[in-house]
Amino acid sequence: MTTPIPPSAAEQIAAPAASELKKTALNATHRALKAKMVDFGGWDMPVEYPGPGGGLMAEHLAVRTGVGLFDVSHMGEIQFRGPGALAAVQHITMNDASRLKDGQAHYSALLTPEGTFVDDILVHRLSPNDYLLVVNAGTKDKDYAWIRRQVGSFPSIHISDYSAYYSQLAVQGPRALETLKKLTQTDLAAIKNYWFTFGTVAGVANVLIARTGYSGEDGFEVYLAADEATTTKVWEELLRAGAEFGIRPCGLGARNTLRLEAGMALYGHEISDTINVFEANLDHWLKLDNAEKGEFIGRKALAGIRAAGGPARKLIALEMVERGIARDGYSVLSLDGSSIGAITSGSPAPFLKTNIAFALVPSAVAQSGEDVLVQVRPTQTARAKQVRAPFYKRPKP
């Protein structure tokens, strides 16, 4: 497989001044749509698109019942090339990239030596000697610097930050396939979950089409050249293609409520450089004992935690049973009023019509399954019950 965007495309993109917010190729489009814009990790990004029948709630429900379109071009893309690429990826990530086949992706993470998170990422195998890592926008520069320090001197490898070359659009929802297939001859149904291919979309060639996403629904993420004309064309064609299914442009607000309903972690909340893999309940993707994986950053610390009986605290999923919304950072208390932890993410769940949250608490509390209290105001608490994550699972076809 080939690199989806030729390096020459990046030469036409000027880096913004340090004092300016970064802008995606669709910034003018978002403003023309009267989107509410916010500073998100140094990027000028839409949080929602207000208007008659619009807003976060409508965007969230469009993705759950039809289709939504997100501009996620702020995400970072770091490419590893050369005979040493796999060894480098294996050294800095927790999942086993040797199991990937050409055209396959998986969830993974960059870890500190303590087994906590530098960032969570997606790893795509383009070929045996070519891997594309997609990282979070707010941590991209930190991630790239970390990667260069850890494996930049590894032999037979070339590591490049190609983030400026890409626009990334996410088409998410049960009608995502029907929407996208109007614009491509690629057999989308043949792309399995967490696989990708290359094709032409809306007349734009050499587009990476991945069946991935961050919404809990079926969907596709398309990577294309990060110039305004090309990106705007594909965005507008997708909106036209999805019109019959009630497509909506969606902002960061709906992206957050969707991922929370789907039980997905957010960096700086459920995962961080102070939260380890076991605490975050992400050890399903942790390969401690694979002979093919071998040693990697964080392995020794995590093996030690496991050998000692597990972490002292764990992430739990909560549903409010009394009136109140558990917001990020709110205190969590036992039923006797003792402080035991904090909410990492919390909000109303628009599709489920309840209030949900994640919280980090002592492992004994997590194991007990007991109800807790959330301090929703300085002098008021509301009861919450522990439930299984994810809160929402999409129906099987």
N, C-alpha and C positions, 0 to 999 in steps of 0.2 A: 504494500500500500504506500501511497505517496503522501508527502506533507500536504495538508489541505490548502494552505495559503502560502504562496511563494514569498520568500523573505523580502523581495523588492517592494511588496505592498506596504511594508512598515516604513519604508523610507519617505513616504508621502505624508506620514502622520507626525506632526510636530508635538514634542512633549510640552505640557502646560507648565507655566511658571509655578514655583513652589507654593505661592500664596493663592493660586487659583484652584477651584474645584475641578476635578477631571470630569469630562463629559463623554458619554457614548455617542456613537454616530447618529443616534435617534433623539438627541437632546432637543433639537428644534421641533421635532414631531411631538414629543411629550408636551412641550409647552404650548404648541398649537392645539393640543387636545385638552388644555387647561388642567393638566395634571398638577397635583400638589407635590412640589419638589422638596427634597430634604438632602442634607449633607449626610451621606452614608459612607463612612470609611474614606472620606476625601473625594467621594463621587457625588455629582449632582444627579440624583435619581428620583423617579416618581414613586411616591408612597401609595397613592390612589388616584383614580380619575373620577372626580365628582361630576354632578350633573343629574338631570332627571333620570331616576331609576338606576343611578350609578353608585359609586362608592365601594368601600372595602367589602361590605356584605354581599353586594351584587357580584363583585368580582370573584369572591370565594365560592359562591353558589354556582356561578357559571362554570368554574373548573370542576366542581363535584358533579354537575348534571349535564354539562355540555362541553364547552371548550374555552380556554383562556389563553392569552398570548402575553408572554413576559419578555422584556428586554433584560437579559442578564449578561450584557456585554462587559460589565465591570469585573466579571470573574477573571482569574489569572490563568494563563496557559504556559507551562514550562515543559520544554521538550528535551529528552535524553536521546542522543544518537551515538552509534558506534558499537563495536564489539563488547565494550565494557558497560553498556547501558543497563543490562539486566542486573549485573552485580551491584551497580550503584543504586538502582531502584530497590533491590532487595535489602540493602544495608540501611536505607533511611525510612522504609515503610514497614508497617506491622503485618500486612497481608502477604500472601505468597504469589508474587507476580510471575513465577515460573509456570504456574498453572494456566495462565492466560494464553489464549490462542489469538492469531491475527484477527482483528476486528472485534475483540472482546474487551470489556472494561470491568473493573470492580471497585468497590468502596474500600478505602484504606485510610491510613493516617501517617503523618510525620510525627515521631515521638522524641521527647527529650530522654536523656539517660535515666531519668527517674520514672519513665513510663507514662508521663503526662503528655499533653498534646501541644505540639507546635502548630498543627492544623489538621483538619480532616480533608481528604482529597478523593478524587476519582483518578484511577490509573487506566489509560487506554493503551493497548498494544497495537501499534501500527504495523510492526514487523518484528522479527526476533531481535533486531538491533535498533529499534525506534519506539519510544514510549512517550506518550503525552500525558502530563499530570495537570489536572484542572484543580486550582486552589481557590480559596476564598479571596474576595476582593480586598477586604481590609487588612489581610495578612500577607498579601502577595509579595511585597517587598521584603518583609521579614522572612517569609518562606524561602525566597530565592537566595537571600543572604545566608540562611541556615544551610540550604542545600549546597551552596558553593563552599562553605566552610567544611562541611562533612565529607563531600565526595568530589569536590572540584579538582582534586589532585589525583583522583583515580585514573588508571591508565585506559587508553582507548575509548574515551568518551568525550562528547561535546555537549555541554549543557547550555541552553538558550532560553531566555525569557521572551516568548513570542506573544505576550499578552496584547501588545499594541496592534498586532496583525489581525486579531479576530473580533468580529461581532458574534454574539451568541444569542439566539432567540429560542425560547422554550414554548412549545405548543403542548398544552397539558389538558387532559380531560378525557372522558369516555368517547368524545367525538374528534379527538386529536388526529387519529389515523385518517378518518374520512376527510378532514380538513386538508391535511398535508398532501394526501394522495392526489388531489386535484392539481397540484403544482409540480409533480415529479413523476417520472417513469420508473423510479426505483420501486422495487417490490417491498413496501413497508411492512407488510404482514410477515415477510420472511425474516425480518430483523427481530431477534428474540430480546427479551429484557436484558439490559446491560450488554448489548452488542451494538455495533455501529458499522456503517459502510460509507462510501462516497458516491455522490450523485449530483444531478442537476436539479435545482429548485427554482422555480419561477424564472427559468432561463439563465440562472447563474450556475456556472459549472464549478466542479471541484469543491463541493460543499460536503462537510462531514455531517452525517445524519446519525445521531445516537438515540437509542431508545432508553433514555435515562430521564431523571427529573427529581424534583424536590417537593412534590405536591401530594404524594400518596396515590396519584392517579396514573393511568397509562399516559404516555406522551413521548415527545421527541424533542431533542435539543439539536439545533442546527448551527454549525459554525461556518462563517463565511467571511470574506474580506471586509475589514473594518473601515470602509469608506462610506460616506453619507449617502451617496446616490444608490449604491448597491443595497445597503442595509435597509434604507427607506423603501426601496422597491419591493423587497421580499416581505417586509413588515406589512405594507399596504396590500400586497397580494394575499397574504395569509388572512388578513382581516376580511377581505372580500370572499375568500374561499370558505371561511367559517361563518359567514353572515347567516346562512340558513340554519345554523346550529346555535345561534345566539352568542357567538364569540364576543368576548370583551377584552380590551387591553387591561392588564392587571399589574398592579404595583407591588412594592415591597411589603405593604401591609397584609395583603392577601397571601403573599408568599409565606409570610411568617405564620399566619393562622392556619394555613393549609398544612405546613410542615409540622406544626405542633399537634394538630389533630391526627396526623399520620405517625406521630411518635418519633420524629427525626430530630437529631441533635443540632444545636446551633453553637458555633464557636463563640466563646466568651460567655456562654450560658451553661449548657450541659457539658461542654468540654472546654478545657483551657490548660494553661501550663501549671495549674495547681490541682487539676482533676485527672486521675489516672484512668486507664482503660477499663479496669474492673469496676471502679466507682461509677463510670458512665454506662455500664452494662453494654459495652461494645466489644466484649471479648469474643463474640461470634466470629469477628473478622481478624482476630489475633491468632497468629500461627507460632506458638511457642515451641512446639515439638516436631515440626516438619523437618525432616532431614534435608529436603530440597531448599528450604528457607535458610537454614543455618543461623548464624549470629546476626543480630541487627540492633540498632540503637534502641535502648529501653528494655531489651529482652531480659537481661540479668535482674533488673529491678522488679519487673513484673513476675518473673519466675520466683523471686524471693517472696513477693506478696502472696502469691498462690501457695507457696510452701508453708507460709506462716498462718494459713487458714483463711486468707482473703482480706479484702480491704476493711477498714474501720467504718466506712460510711458507704452509702449506696444511693443511687438515683431512684426515686419512686415516682409513679404516676398517680395523680390525684384528681378526683372529681368533687367539686363542691356540693355538699348536701344541705348547707344553709346558705342564705342569701349573702352574696359577696363574691368579688372577683379577686383571685390570687394573682397579684402582679409581681413582676420580676423584682427580686430583692426583698420581698416581704418575709417576715419571720415566721417560722413554723414552730409550734409548741406541742408538747404532749397534752393529753386531756387534763392533767393536773396543773397545767400552766407553765411547765418548765420549758425553756428554750432548747430546741434540739436541732435546728437547721434553718434553711432558707429556701425560698422559691427561686429556681433558676430561670424558668419561663412560665408565664401564666396569662390567660386571656379567655374571653368567651370563645366557644367553639360554634361558629355560625351554622354549620350543617347539622351538628349533633344537638344543638340547642341546649347546651349546658355550659358550665364554666370549668375549665380544666387547667392543669398545671403539672410541671415537673418540680421536684424538690430534692435537695441533697440532705440526707438524714443519717443517723447512726445505722449501721448494718442490722443491729438487733431490732430496731424499729421497722426496717424494711422487711425483715424475716417474719415479724409478728403479724404483719398485715393490718395492724390496728389503725383506727381512725386518728386523725390529728386535728389541731386547730391552726388556722392561718390568721395572723394579725392583719386584718384588712383596714383598720384605722388605729390611731394611737391607743384608744380605749375599747376597741371592739375586735372580737375574734369571730371566725365562722368555721364551722366544722367541715372537714373534708374526709372522704374515704379513699383508701388505696384501691386502685384498679390496675388491670393489666394493660401494658402498652403493647401495640399502639392503641390509641383511643378509637381510631377509625381504620377499617380495612375495606378497600374497594371490593365491590361484589365480583365474584368470579364470572367470566363470560359463559 
